[in-house]
Amino acid sequence: MADKLDKFLDDLQEKVFDEARGVLGDKGFDRWQNPRYRGRLPNYTVHGHALGDCGDSMDIYLRFDKDRVAEASYMTDGCGSSQVCGSFAAEMSTGRRAEELADITGEVILEKLGDVPEDDQHCAFLAAGTVQEALRIYMTGAAGDEGKE
C-alpha cells in the first residue's frame, strides 16, 4: 500500500513540476525551485511597494552604498510567476547605480526569463514597477531612515 502511495505522490509531483516548467520556463522553474533574494532585507536604504492589477503585491528592498545598489531583496504574496519575477528584479538591481534602475522594465525581465505565457507576463511588470517605485522614493529623498534597525 505504501508503495502505491509513494508512486502516486511521485507522479503527482512530477506533473506539478512539468506544469510549472511549462509556465515558468527553464530559468523561471530553476529560480522557483531555488529562490534567491527573497525576504525583507535588514538595514535597507529604500523600500518600494506596488499592487498589481491581479491583486498580488510586491515589495522591493534596496540597500545603497555610494549611489550603487549593494544588496536587494523582494517579498510578494503572489503566485510562482510573481516570486520568480521579483527574484530576477532584485538580482538585476544589485550592483546598479540608482539611475540605471530605470532600465529595469517588465520587458527586460521577460527577456531574461525567456518564454513566459501571456497570462503571467503581468508579474514582470509588477516587479519592474516595484523597482521603479523604490527608485522614485530614493531619488526624491522620501526614504528618510525607514530601513534603519
Secondary structure, 3 states (H helix, E strand, C coil): CHHHHHHHHHHHHHHHHHHHHHHHHHHHHHHHHCCCCECCCCCCCEEEEEECCCCCEEEEEEEEECCEEEEEEEEECCCHHHHHHHHHHHHHHCCCEHHHHHHCCHHHHHHHHCCCCHHHCHHHHHHHHHHHHHHHHHHHCCCCCCCCC
